[in-house]
Amino acid sequence: MDDGIEIGALALNVSVPQELRWQDERRGERFELQSITVRLLPDGMLAAKAYGRPVAGGRGAYVSFNVRHSPEIDALITGAATAAGARWAGHRGL
């Protein structure tokens, strides 16, 4: 890395548009997947995890799930990574 700075991974959060959200179950409770955390790994590959809240509401935990792959979800992840890269490249410092 430049100047001896070692960066393990970069991460960003992207909201899942309402029409692309899905539900999944964990320990008998239904969750609506509302966001995806995307990580840019040191080798240049992307890794992603989906996060959701209980459908029943309340103060339930924000739980992670595997990302459901589809052309639309994959395009959302790729587009978010590309947009984040442009923002990082254009940073103006502290």
N, C-alpha and C positions, 0 to 999 in steps of 0.2 A: 504494500500500500504506500501511498505518498507520504513522505516525511515520517515513516515508521508508525503511522496511525493504523491500527488494526480495527476494522469494522466487521462485526460478526454477521449482522443482518439488518436490513432496513424494513420497517413495517408501516402499514397504512390500514386504515379502517374505511370501508365503503358500505354505505347503506344499500340494502337490497330494495329496489323499487317494489311497491305493493304487488304489482302484477307478477313478479318473479319470486315472491316469498313462498315458502313451503313449510309444512309442519313435519315434525318428527317426534318420536317418543323416547323418553329416558326414565327408567324406573317407574313405569306406569303413569307418567305425567306427559301431557302433550305440550310441545313448545312450537312457537312460530319463529322461524329463522329470519332475523331482521337485518343482520350485518355480517360482513365477511372481513376477517383480518387477513391481509395478504402480506407475506414476507418475501423480500428479495434476498435469496441466500447468497453466500459468498461466491458460489459457482455460477451465479447468474440465473438460476432457475427460480421459479415462483413456488411458494407453498401457501396453502389457504386453509382456514378453518372458519366455519359458520358459527354464529352465536345467536341465541334466541331467548325469549322470555316465555314464561308459562302462558298458555292460551287462557287458562282460567283466571288469570290476573293475579293480583296480590304482589307481595314483595319477594317472590321467588328468585332464586339465583339466576344469573345470566350464564347459561350453560353452553359449552362448545359441542359442535357436531361436525361430522365430515361434510364437506361441501357436496351438494347434489350437482353432478356435472350435466350440463345441457349446453347447446350452442349459445343460448342467451346468457347463462351464468358464466360460462367460459369467456364470452365477449365482455361481460361486465368486469371480470377480474383483470383481463388483459388491458382493457381500456383504462381502468383505474390505475394499474401499474404504469402505463404509458403516461397518463396525465400527472401522476405523482413524480415520475422521473423528470418531466419538464419543470414542475414546480421546484424540485430539489436543485436542478441545474440553474434555475433563475433566482436562487436565494440571494438576499441582500445583506446577509450577515446579521450579527446581533444588534 
